[in-house]
Amino acid sequence: MIVRRHLRLDKTLKFSWKNILFSSICGGIACIGHYYLDTNSIFIPPAVVAILGTALAVLLGFRNSAGYERWWEAREIWGGIASESRTFTRQAMTIVDPKNYSDELWEVAASAVKQQLAWVNAMRLQLRGITDTGIWIEDVGQHLPESDFEMLLSKENRVTHIGMINGNTIKELQAHDSMDIFSYIQMDDTITRLTDLQGRAEKIKNTPLPRPYDYYTLAFLGLFTLLFPFAFIEDFTAVGVPWGIAPVTVVVSWFFYQLYAFGYALSNPFEHFETDVPLDAICREIEIDLKEVISEDSIPAKLQAVDGVLT
């Protein structure tokens, strides 16, 4: 998630240089044709290009609006995951009957909290498509018994499997008569809500915006960039600066392309773009909260933005 308040030109050029190159070529061809090839006979009505530009703006506006809705839903999902993780931890550590409390049961309850930490981090890694075993060991394995983690690595949907492990742990607490059936149902409902949030996040991850939006938007943008300099070069010639069409073409095309690129990034909130929902930071906040509750010694510091970006 971008938190800096200023534009980084180097970041912008990194993702838009192809568009700048293409629009420069189109503007350059129009200028060369005007000066050397007598292409003034090629007349493209400016109104046609203006209509195309208007249609392109409407399409980009709709696409960006849909992209932002996906981004905001993703942020709401992870806000829900943070809240439900805290709720689950509170329930695990306080819902046990004090009369039946023992060091053994405390360890079981604390292990349920650690399993929830594993679930949260597994969710982050799975949504981002990270499969490196070393990263999974570091971010997930440290919260699970070795046997459970080894079994986890063989599963297709590891997040779902951790949810099953957590459900069995809660069932173990209830089997020791350390909580009544109503308390057990409350905790099971919390796990169910977490599973629902998982499904909503997977829906966003696995269901992109209809691909024709990408195809047609890029096609219309390319056509608009190609036609624009030929449609308006006469206006620049009339004021004595026909060469001015080249930089204006670059600026106008770049503006539309930036709208396209921003909408594309927003519509994919789990792809590790700079505009992504800051999953690392959210998971770190959850980890700090949960570890403080179970009195863990190794409590990490909050993540800070690096170069104006919070990951």
C-alpha positions as CSV (number, residue, x, y, z in Angstrom):
1,M,0.0,0.0,0.0
2,I,1.5,3.4,-1.1
3,V,1.6,5.8,1.9
4,R,3.9,8.4,0.5
5,R,2.3,11.7,-0.6
6,H,4.5,12.5,-3.6
7,L,4.9,11.0,-7.0
8,R,8.0,8.9,-7.8
9,L,8.9,9.5,-11.4
10,D,11.3,6.5,-11.5
11,K,8.5,4.2,-10.3
12,T,6.1,5.7,-12.9
13,L,8.5,5.3,-15.8
14,K,9.3,1.7,-14.7
15,F,5.7,0.6,-15.6
16,S,4.8,3.1,-18.4
17,W,7.9,3.3,-20.5
18,K,6.4,1.1,-23.2
19,N,3.4,3.4,-23.5
20,I,5.7,6.4,-23.6
21,L,7.8,4.8,-26.4
22,F,4.7,3.9,-28.4
23,S,3.1,7.3,-28.2
24,S,6.4,9.0,-29.0
25,I,6.7,6.9,-32.1
26,C,3.1,7.8,-33.1
27,G,3.7,11.5,-32.5
28,G,7.1,11.3,-34.3
29,I,5.6,9.7,-37.4
30,A,2.9,12.4,-37.6
31,C,5.6,15.1,-37.4
32,I,7.9,13.4,-39.9
33,G,5.0,12.8,-42.3
34,H,4.0,16.5,-42.0
35,Y,7.5,17.8,-42.8
36,Y,8.9,15.3,-45.2
37,L,6.2,12.9,-46.6
38,D,3.4,15.3,-47.3
39,T,0.9,13.3,-45.2
40,N,-1.3,16.4,-44.8
41,S,-3.8,14.7,-47.1
42,I,-4.4,12.1,-44.4
43,F,-7.4,13.6,-42.6
44,I,-8.9,12.1,-39.5
45,P,-11.8,14.1,-38.2
46,P,-10.9,15.3,-34.6
47,A,-14.4,14.6,-33.6
48,V,-13.9,10.9,-34.2
49,V,-10.9,10.8,-32.0
50,A,-12.6,12.9,-29.4
51,I,-15.5,10.4,-29.3
52,L,-13.0,7.5,-29.0
53,G,-11.3,9.4,-26.1
54,T,-14.6,9.9,-24.4
55,A,-15.5,6.2,-24.7
56,L,-12.1,5.3,-23.4
57,A,-12.5,7.6,-20.4
58,V,-15.8,6.1,-19.6
59,L,-14.5,2.5,-19.9
60,L,-11.5,3.4,-17.7
61,G,-13.7,5.0,-15.1
62,F,-16.0,2.0,-14.9
63,R,-13.0,-0.4,-14.7
64,N,-11.2,1.6,-12.0
65,S,-14.4,1.8,-10.0
66,A,-14.8,-2.0,-10.1
67,G,-11.1,-2.4,-9.3
68,Y,-11.4,-0.1,-6.2
69,E,-14.4,-2.1,-5.0
70,R,-12.3,-5.3,-5.2
71,W,-9.5,-3.6,-3.3
72,W,-11.8,-2.3,-0.6
73,E,-13.5,-5.6,-0.2
74,A,-10.0,-7.2,0.2
75,R,-9.2,-4.7,2.9
76,E,-12.5,-5.3,4.7
77,I,-11.8,-9.1,4.6
78,W,-8.4,-8.6,6.2
79,G,-9.9,-6.2,8.8
80,G,-12.3,-9.0,9.6
81,I,-9.5,-11.6,9.9
82,A,-7.7,-9.3,12.3
83,S,-10.8,-8.8,14.4
84,E,-11.9,-12.5,14.4
85,S,-8.3,-13.6,15.3
86,R,-8.4,-11.4,18.4
87,T,-11.9,-12.7,19.2
88,F,-10.7,-16.3,18.9
89,T,-7.6,-15.6,21.1
90,R,-9.8,-14.0,23.8
91,Q,-12.2,-16.9,23.7
92,A,-9.4,-19.5,23.9
93,M,-7.7,-17.9,26.8
94,T,-10.7,-16.8,28.9
95,I,-13.6,-19.2,28.1
96,V,-12.1,-22.2,29.9
97,D,-13.7,-22.9,33.2
98,P,-11.2,-21.6,35.9
99,K,-12.1,-24.7,38.1
100,N,-10.6,-27.0,35.5
101,Y,-7.7,-24.8,34.5
102,S,-4.3,-26.3,34.6
103,D,-0.9,-25.8,33.0
104,E,-1.7,-28.5,30.5
105,L,-4.9,-26.9,29.5
106,W,-3.2,-23.5,29.3
107,E,-0.7,-25.0,26.9
108,V,-3.5,-26.4,24.8
109,A,-5.3,-23.0,24.7
110,A,-2.0,-21.3,23.8
111,S,-1.4,-23.8,21.0
112,A,-4.8,-22.9,19.6
113,V,-3.7,-19.2,19.5
114,K,-0.4,-20.2,17.8
115,Q,-2.4,-22.2,15.3
116,Q,-4.4,-19.1,14.5
117,L,-1.2,-17.3,13.9
118,A,-0.1,-20.0,11.5
119,W,-3.5,-19.7,9.8
120,V,-3.2,-16.0,9.3
121,N,0.3,-16.2,7.8
122,A,-0.6,-19.2,5.6
123,M,-3.5,-17.2,4.3
124,R,-1.1,-14.4,3.4
125,L,1.4,-16.7,1.6
126,Q,-1.3,-18.6,-0.2
127,L,-3.0,-15.5,-1.5
128,R,0.3,-14.2,-2.8
129,G,1.1,-17.5,-4.4
130,I,4.3,-18.0,-2.4
131,T,5.3,-21.7,-2.3
132,D,8.9,-21.4,-1.2
133,T,9.3,-24.0,1.6
134,G,11.8,-21.9,3.5
135,I,9.4,-19.0,3.7
136,W,6.6,-21.3,4.9
137,I,8.9,-22.8,7.6
138,E,9.8,-19.3,8.8
139,D,6.4,-17.7,8.7
140,V,4.1,-20.7,9.4
141,G,6.2,-23.6,10.7
142,Q,7.3,-21.8,13.8
143,H,3.7,-21.7,15.1
144,L,2.9,-25.4,14.6
145,P,4.3,-28.7,15.9
146,E,6.7,-30.3,13.4
147,S,4.4,-33.2,12.7
148,D,1.5,-31.0,11.8
149,F,3.7,-28.7,9.6
150,E,5.1,-31.7,7.7
151,M,1.6,-32.9,7.0
152,L,0.6,-29.4,6.0
153,L,3.1,-29.2,3.3
154,S,1.5,-32.1,1.4
155,K,-1.9,-30.3,1.3
156,E,-3.3,-28.4,-1.7
157,N,-5.2,-25.8,0.4
158,R,-3.0,-25.4,3.5
159,V,-5.1,-22.7,5.1
160,T,-8.1,-25.0,5.2
161,H,-6.0,-27.8,6.8
162,I,-4.8,-25.4,9.5
163,G,-8.4,-24.6,10.2
164,M,-9.1,-28.3,10.7
165,I,-6.2,-28.5,13.1
166,N,-7.5,-25.6,15.1
167,G,-11.0,-27.0,15.2
168,N,-9.6,-30.3,16.6
169,T,-7.7,-28.3,19.3
170,I,-10.9,-26.6,20.4
171,K,-12.6,-30.0,20.4
172,E,-9.9,-31.3,22.7
173,L,-10.5,-28.5,25.2
174,Q,-14.2,-29.3,25.2
175,A,-13.5,-33.0,25.6
176,H,-11.6,-32.2,28.9
177,D,-14.8,-30.7,30.3
178,S,-12.9,-27.4,30.5
179,M,-15.6,-25.5,28.6
180,D,-19.4,-26.0,28.3
181,I,-21.0,-26.9,25.0
182,F,-22.3,-23.3,24.5
183,S,-18.7,-21.9,24.8
184,Y,-17.5,-24.6,22.4
185,I,-20.2,-23.5,19.9
186,Q,-19.1,-19.9,20.2
187,M,-15.5,-20.7,19.4
188,D,-16.6,-23.0,16.5
189,D,-18.7,-20.1,15.1
190,T,-15.6,-17.9,15.2
191,I,-13.7,-20.5,13.2
192,T,-16.6,-20.7,10.8
193,R,-16.5,-16.9,10.3
194,L,-12.8,-17.1,9.6
195,T,-13.5,-19.8,7.0
196,D,-16.1,-17.5,5.4
197,L,-13.5,-14.7,5.2
198,Q,-11.0,-17.2,3.6
199,G,-13.6,-18.0,0.9
200,R,-14.2,-14.4,0.1
201,A,-10.5,-13.7,-0.2
202,E,-10.1,-16.7,-2.5
203,K,-12.9,-15.5,-4.6
204,I,-11.1,-12.2,-5.3
205,K,-7.8,-14.0,-5.9
206,N,-9.2,-16.6,-8.3
207,T,-11.9,-14.5,-10.1
208,P,-10.3,-11.6,-12.0
209,L,-12.2,-8.9,-13.7
210,P,-13.6,-10.1,-17.0
211,R,-10.6,-10.2,-19.4
212,P,-12.3,-8.3,-22.2
213,Y,-12.0,-5.2,-20.1
214,D,-8.2,-5.5,-20.4
215,Y,-8.2,-6.5,-24.0
216,Y,-10.6,-3.8,-25.2
217,T,-9.2,-1.1,-23.0
218,L,-5.6,-1.6,-24.2
219,A,-6.9,-1.9,-27.8
220,F,-8.9,1.3,-27.6
221,L,-5.9,3.1,-25.9
222,G,-3.5,1.9,-28.7
223,L,-6.0,3.1,-31.4
224,F,-6.5,6.4,-29.7
225,T,-2.8,7.0,-29.4
226,L,-2.3,6.1,-33.0
227,L,-5.0,8.4,-34.4
228,F,-4.6,11.3,-32.0
229,P,-1.5,13.0,-33.6
230,F,-2.9,12.7,-37.1
231,A,-6.3,14.2,-36.0
232,F,-4.9,17.3,-34.3
233,I,-1.6,18.1,-36.1
234,E,-3.4,20.6,-38.3
235,D,-4.4,22.5,-35.2
236,F,-0.8,22.7,-34.1
237,T,0.3,23.6,-37.6
238,A,-2.2,26.5,-37.6
239,V,-0.3,28.1,-34.6
240,G,3.1,27.4,-36.1
241,V,4.2,24.5,-33.9
242,P,3.4,21.2,-35.7
243,W,6.2,19.5,-33.7
244,G,4.2,20.2,-30.6
245,I,1.8,17.3,-31.4
246,A,4.5,14.8,-30.4
247,P,4.9,15.7,-26.7
248,V,1.1,16.4,-26.4
249,T,0.4,12.9,-27.7
250,V,2.8,11.4,-25.2
251,V,1.2,13.3,-22.3
252,V,-2.4,12.5,-23.3
253,S,-1.7,8.8,-23.9
254,W,0.4,8.5,-20.7
255,F,-2.5,10.0,-18.7
256,F,-4.9,7.4,-20.0
257,Y,-2.4,4.6,-19.5
258,Q,-1.8,5.6,-15.9
259,L,-5.5,5.3,-15.3
260,Y,-5.5,1.8,-16.9
261,A,-2.4,0.7,-14.9
262,F,-3.8,2.0,-11.6
263,G,-7.1,0.2,-12.2
264,Y,-5.3,-3.0,-13.0
265,A,-3.3,-2.9,-9.9
266,L,-6.3,-2.1,-7.7
267,S,-8.3,-5.0,-9.2
268,N,-5.5,-7.5,-8.1
269,P,-5.0,-6.7,-4.4
270,F,-3.0,-9.8,-3.5
271,E,-0.3,-9.8,-6.3
272,H,2.4,-8.0,-4.3
273,F,2.0,-4.7,-6.2
274,E,2.8,-1.5,-4.4
275,T,-0.9,-0.7,-4.3
276,D,-1.8,-4.1,-2.6
277,V,-3.5,-4.5,0.7
278,P,-0.6,-4.5,3.2
279,L,-0.8,-8.1,4.2
280,D,2.6,-8.2,5.8
281,A,1.8,-5.3,8.1
282,I,-1.7,-6.6,9.0
283,C,-0.2,-10.1,9.8
284,R,2.5,-8.5,11.9
285,E,-0.1,-6.5,13.9
286,I,-2.1,-9.7,14.5
287,E,1.1,-11.5,15.6
288,I,2.0,-8.8,18.1
289,D,-1.5,-8.8,19.6
290,L,-1.8,-12.6,19.9
291,K,1.7,-13.1,21.3
292,E,1.2,-10.5,23.9
293,V,-2.0,-12.3,25.1
294,I,-0.2,-15.6,25.6
295,S,2.9,-13.9,27.1
296,E,5.4,-14.9,24.3
297,D,8.9,-13.5,24.7
298,S,9.7,-13.1,21.0
299,I,7.3,-10.3,20.1
300,P,8.4,-8.6,16.8
301,A,8.2,-4.9,16.1
302,K,5.6,-3.3,13.9
303,L,6.4,-3.1,10.2
304,Q,7.2,0.4,8.9
305,A,6.8,1.7,5.4
306,V,9.9,1.3,3.2
307,D,10.4,3.9,0.5
308,G,6.8,5.1,1.0
309,V,5.3,1.6,0.6
310,L,3.8,-0.6,3.3
311,T,3.7,-4.2,2.3
